[in-house]
Amino acid sequence: MRFQRLRLSAATVALSLVSLLGASPTGAADDGPAAPTNLAGTAAAGQVSLTWSASPGGPVAGYNVYRDSTMSGPSAVMVGAGDIAGCGSLGDEATALLLDAVAGTVVALGDNAYEDGSAADFANCYEPSWGRHKARTRPAVGNHEYHSPNASPYFDYFGSAAGEVGKGYYSYELGTWHVVVLNSNCWIVSCAAGSAQEQWLRADLAASPAQCTVAYWHHPRFSSGAEHGSDASVDPFWTALYEANADVVLNGHDHIYERFGPQTPAAAADPIRGIRQFNVGTGGKSQYNVGVIKDNSEVRETRTFGVLRLDLRPGAFDWRFLSEAGSTFTDNGSGACHDANGSVARTGPLNGTPLTTPEYIDASVVPGTEYHYVVTAVDSAGRESPPSALATVTVGASLPPTFARDTFGRTVINGFGSTSPGGSYSLSG
């Protein structure tokens, strides 16, 4: 049973969940327990608390909770490229002009300041162009940054935005998306399976309740570039991301633009769970040629500087390559997140084993998401009841609190009436 994407009425949602559970909407199944009643839910502090009345009649060994979701919430924009600024090129000035016209988070995909990532390179080459967007930039470290010992000027220049000094890997949230930044200089900070970085990545992905994930680093796992090509040393990144249902990967290193179709870490086309990779080494330093075209490569461009814009929507994304002035090349499209049905869209209930009390706390919710819950009862023979009536709970978006009084003198928080100092609540069932 895998929950389907639901965008219809609550009644349709309930019927869909019922059909997926393979049960009739009322009564007991095969003389098993009756459906629980009075399912209710409340959202607060990053979780949903559920309660219900015990199943009437017949012995009950436990309860199962099922969930589906329809995601809402803010969209966000990510825009950037790698292989950016060299004092002998005007390409970074051209791409910085593109950034001027796009609000959102800027990503610098490594080899940001040539030739050596020195303090002088950042001050004299990067700062006059992309530097004016420094306050909204979240960078990745490239190999040229390590031409300077420990990439210290890179960490000094970007400060806390570059993650912990010496590591170069970190994560953050952008809209409803989870963003992971990795260090692909594997001979300095190991990328191997079992390494500190790879174990951190797996733990970070496991801890994230987000339904959509984008990751970026410098060296591409797959590349048709003639200068560098594919780099298998980052395969552990891809494996961990694929197993966690990540959606998009961004890289640089080869100074080309290339878009791949969704694929597995073994380069097998996979339109269902595959990760879509973009190589965006077009930040302005120079341009390379394409060599042997790799499997699943869909688009390649070698003559244009530019940046990739990603519109990160709840459950989906749009991409558009923005070319420097005078170029006619463009590339655009859309995709859906693999986990858009909810972070616990799986072949079973949310709880691992049947619950012995009529209550459950779902701590894997995402702000700005509407969740639909049903509960079933299970007897000692393993027979499962029909589902309860549907309960719908909306987890409010993470907004700074604003306080006012409505016309009845009640406290209003972020536009919702409440008698407590935080949160918004929505319940039906």
Residue, then its C-alpha position, 0 to 999 in steps of 0.5 A: m500500500r502506497f498512499q496516492r497524491l490527494r488534492l480532492s475533497a476530504a470525502t474523496v481522501a477518505l474513500s481513497l484511504v479506505s480503498l488502499l486499506g482494502a476495507s469497507p467504510t463501516g462495520a467490522a471486517d470478517d467478524g474482526p474488531a469494529a472501527p475506532t471512533n472519534l478520531a481527533g488531532t491537534a497540531a502544535a510544536g512540530q507534531v500532531s497529537l491524535t486521540w480516539s475512542a476505543s473500538p466498541g465490541g470484541p477484543v482489541a489487541g492494538y491500533n494502527v495509524y495511517r497517514d496521507s498528506t497534501m502539501s502546501g506552504p511557501s515556495a522558494v528560489m535557489v539560483g547559482a552556478g559553479d566555477i565562477a570568478g577569475c580576474g582574467s574573465l568577464g564571465d562572472e560579471a555577466t552572471a552576477l548581472l543575472l543574479d541581480a534580477v533574481a531574488g532568492t538564495v544564491v548557491a556557489l557550487g565550488d571553484n568560486a575564486y580563481e586561481d587559488g581560492s586565496a584571500a586576494d582571489f576572493a577580494n579582487c575577483y569574486e567580491p566585485s561581481w558575485g560578492r554583492h550577493k554574499a549575504r544571501t549565498r550558501p556556498a560549496v567548496g571546490n578543489h581550487e579553494y584547497h590550493s590555499p591551505n585548508a581552504s581557510p580563505y574560503f571559510d574566512y570569506f563566507g563565515s558561518a554560511a559555509g558550515e563548520v570550518g574544516k568540514g565544508y558540509y552542512s544542511y539548511e531548510l529553504g521553503t518546504w525543501h531540505v538542502v544538503v551541501l557536501n564537500s567532494n574534495c574526497w582526498i581531504v574530507s573523505c567521501a567514502a562509505g562509513s566516513a564521518q561525512e557520509q555518516w553525517l549525511r545519512a543521519d541528516l537525511a534520516a532526521s529530515p521530515a521534508q518531502c523534497t530534498v536538493a543536494y549540491w557539491h562541486h565534483p559531479r558523479f556524472s559528467s559528459g565534460a571532456e576536461h574532467g568527466s564523471d567522478a566515482s568517488v562521490d558515489p556514496f553521496w549518491t547512494a545515500l541520497y537515492e536511498a533517502n528519496a532525494d530529488v535533485v543534485l547540483n554540481g560544477h567542476d566541468h565548465i559546461y551546462e548539462r542536465f541528466g534525466p532521473q537515474t540511479p547511482a548506477a546510471a540506470a534510468d529511473p523515472i520513479r525514484g531517480i535523482r535529476q542531476f544538473n552540472v552548472g559549471t557556467g559561473g563565468k571562469s571559462q568554458y570546456n568542451v563535451g566529450v563522450i556523452k554519458d547515459n541519461s544526459e538530456v541537454r548539454e551546452t558549452r558556449t554560454f555562461g549562465v546560472l540555473r534557477l530552481d523554483l522549489r515548490p511544495g512537492a515539486f520544482d521548476w528549473r530554468f537556465l538563465s543565459e548571459a546577455g546576448s545568448t539564446f540558449t535556454d533550458n527549462g522544465s518541471g519535476a515532482c518530488h519522490d516523497a510528495n505523498g508525505s514523508v511516511a508514505r510507506t507500505g504500512p502504518l506510521n507505528g511500527t507495532p500496534l498501539t496499545t492505547p488510543e493515542y499517537i504523536d506524529a513527530s514527522v510532520v512538515p510545516g505548511t502541510e495538510y495531513h489526513y489520518v485514519v485509525t484501525a483496530v487489530d485483534s489478537a488474530g491479526r484481523e484489522s478493522p475498517p478505518s475510522a472516520l478521517a481526521t484532517v490536521t493542518v500543520g501551520a507554516s513556520l512564521p514569526p508570531t504576530f499578535a493582535r485582537d480580533t473584533f471579539g477581543r480574542t488574541v489572534i496569532n498569525g491571523f488565527g484566533s487562539t487562547s494560547p501564545g502560539g500555533s495555528y490549528s485546523l481539525s475536521g473528522 
